[in-house]
Amino acid sequence: MSIHQVKIFTGTEGAVGELEHRVNEWLTESKARVVNIFGNIAPQSVLPGTPITPLAGADHGHSRRFGPSDIMLVVVYQKAG
């Protein structure tokens, strides 16, 4: 029985295609046997230096401009061979 390994990938929601490409490229090159894939997307945060634009029905101080959220994918795998 082989021990499970973990590979962590990070990116942003604005570059999901790039993240997908990196994961697929690694899977192809490593020939790893995937046990599980899970991930998380961080809550959006207000961009620094963004002028405050009150939103109707929102608490004072909220803005309409948000930075792209961070994405983390974790691949649990077994090494090939």
Residue pairs with C-beta under 8 A, 6 or more apart in sequence:
2 78
2 79
3 78
4 35
4 76
4 77
4 78
5 32
5 76
5 77
5 78
5 79
6 74
6 75
6 76
6 77
7 26
7 32
7 74
7 75
7 77
8 72
8 73
8 74
8 75
9 19
9 22
9 23
9 26
9 72
9 73
9 74
9 75
10 19
10 70
10 71
10 72
10 73
11 18
11 19
11 22
11 70
11 71
11 73
12 68
12 69
12 70
12 71
13 41
13 68
13 69
13 70
13 71
14 68
15 68
16 71
19 71
19 73
23 73
23 75
26 32
26 75
27 34
27 75
30 77
30 79
30 80
31 80
32 75
32 77
32 78
32 79
32 80
33 77
33 78
33 79
33 80
34 75
34 76
34 77
35 76
35 77
35 78
36 75
36 76
37 73
37 74
37 75
37 76
38 73
38 74
38 76
39 71
39 72
39 73
39 74
40 71
40 72
41 69
41 70
41 71
41 72
42 69
42 70
42 71
42 72
43 69
44 66
44 67
44 68
44 69
45 66
45 67
45 69
46 62
46 63
46 65
46 66
46 67
47 63
47 65
47 66
47 67
50 63
50 65
51 63
52 61
52 62
52 63
53 63
53 64
53 65
54 60
54 61
54 62
55 62
55 64
